[in-house]
């Protein structure tokens, strides 16, 4: 039995079939941890336990409402070169909505603006927001000296605006993004990082 102290194991998929080799299930273990030193420790220990048979996906998750105001909006301005282009109507940005979009539009939220406006913002600026979050995560990993192999990936997980209880245009990064990198564990205040440990299997 393996125990990973300080890591939160989410309820994500724990395995998926290899698309290039049907019938072979490749385990995927998902952990969340916002303290970067623990992320580094976990990565190092996993590589020690499973040398040559593991790779990582480091992902920074955020509610896209973070980019609607304050620090997030300023990041968006810098990404676009000083001026954020206006968001078109949802019918132009997303002419063919899916079931997830319909559920989102049917939900009620006590926040400024309409669900249609929020969803249009999400799709119109999605690539820009993902690029920004990915670069933030890469900077975080570099500053904390987390070693990356050629097989490792750094990504961003972006939610539709005001999901999972968010009620302000700031999100988690609005609170944490200015914190110094790699402080001692009890003083750190880094954004949540979702770390996927995957790609080892017994045939």
N, C-alpha and C positions, 0 to 999 in steps of 0.2 A: 504494500500500500504506500502511496506517495501522498504527502501532505504539503500544501503550499500556503504557508502562513502569510497573512496580510493581503491575499488576493481574493477577489470576489468572483465566484463562478456563476455566470449568467445562465439563462435558460435557452441558449441558442442551440443549433444543431450540433450534435456530438459526432457526426460522421456523415459522409456522403459517398455515393458510388463514383468511382473513377470513370470519367467519360471516355477515356482512351482505353480502359480495360474493364468492361462491364463485368459485374460480379465481384469486383474487389472494392471493399469499403475502406475509404481513407479517413481515419479518425480526425476530428477537429475539436480541440478543447479551447474554450473561450474563457478568458479571465479579464476582469476590469480592475484597474488600479490607477489612481491619480498621482501617486507619489513616484517621481521618476527614478529614484534610487532603487526602489523595490522592483520597478519594471526592468531595470538593468540587471538586478540580482536574479530575477526570475528567468530572463533570457539566458544569462550565463549558466545557470543551474540546469535549465532544460538542455542546453547544448552539451553539458557535461554528462547528463543522463542518457541522451540519445545522440551521440556524436555522428554527424554525417547523415542523419535520417530525419531531419526536422527543419522546418522553415517557419517564419513568423510573418504575420500581417499586423502591423501597428496602425491603429485607426483612431482618429480624434472625432468624437461625436458632438454634434451641436444642433440646437434648434435654430432654424433659419431666421427666426425672429430677431436673433442677435444682430443680424446685419441691417435691420430696419432703423436703427437709431444708435447714437453714441459711438462707442469705439468700433463696433462692427460696421456701421455705416461709413466711418472714416476709412476703414480698411478697404471697403468696397470702392470708395472714391479713389484711393491710391491705385487700386487694381485697374480701374478704368482710365487712369491718367488725369484725375482731377475732377471729373464730372460723371455722376452716375446717370446712365441713360434712363429716360422715363419708362416705366413698365407698361406695355400695351395691355389691352383687354385680354381676359382669359381665353375668349373665343379665338383670338389670333395667336396667342402663345401656345395654347393646347387645344386645337380644334377637336381632337378625338380623346375625350377623357375616359379613364378606365374606372373600374369598380371602386378602387381605393380613393380616387378623386371624388367620386359621387358620395362616398361615406363621409369624406372630409367636408364637402359642401353642405351636407345635411346636419352636421354637428353644430352645437350652439356654444359660443364663447363670449365671455364678458370682457372683450378687448376692443380697442378702436379699430375701425375698418370692417370690411366684409370678408367672408370666406373666399369669395371670388377674387377680390383684390390680393389677399394673402397667397392664394394658390398661384395666381399669375406671377407674383413676385418670386415665388419659389422656383417655378419653371424657367422664368426668363433669366434669372441670375444664378441658376443652379451651378453651372460650370465654374463661374467666377468664385462663388462661395466655397465650392469643393477645392479649388486650387489654393485659395487662401488658407483653409484649414489644413490642407496637406503640407503646405510650406511651414505652417506653425508647428506641426507635429515633427517634421524633419529637423527644424531648428531645435526643438526640445530634445530630440534623440541625440543630435550632435553635441549639444551643450552638456549632456549628461553622459557622453561617451558610451552610448549603447552601440555595440558593434553590429553592423549590418552585413549580411552575406549577399552575394549576387541573387540568391533566391528569395530574399526577404522583400516585402512590399510595405509602403507607407501610403495610407489612403485616408479618406474622410467619410464620415457617416453623417449625412445631413437630413434632418427631419423637416416635415412640413411645419409652417409657422404655428407656434403656440400648442404644440402637441405635448403629451405627457405632463400636463399641469403647468406649463410655462404661461405666465400671465403678464410678462413684461418684455419689452423689446431690448433684451440684453442677453438672456441665456446664461449658461454657466461660465462662458468665457468672459462675459462682462464683469464678473467678480474676480476671476483668477488670472487673466491673461498678462497682467503687469507684474505678477510675482516673479521673483528671481528664480533662475533655474537651479536645480540640484541642491536645495537646502536640505539640512538634516530632516529625517522622516517626520518628526513631531512638529516641525515648523513649516513644512511644505504646503503649498496651496496651488497645485497645478491642475489643469483641466483633466477630466476623466479620460484615460486612454484605454481603449479596448484592444487587448492583445490576443491574437489567435495563434495558438500553437498547433501546427498541423503537419501532415505529410509523413507520418511514420505508419507503417502497416506491416503485418505479417502475412505472407502469401502461403 
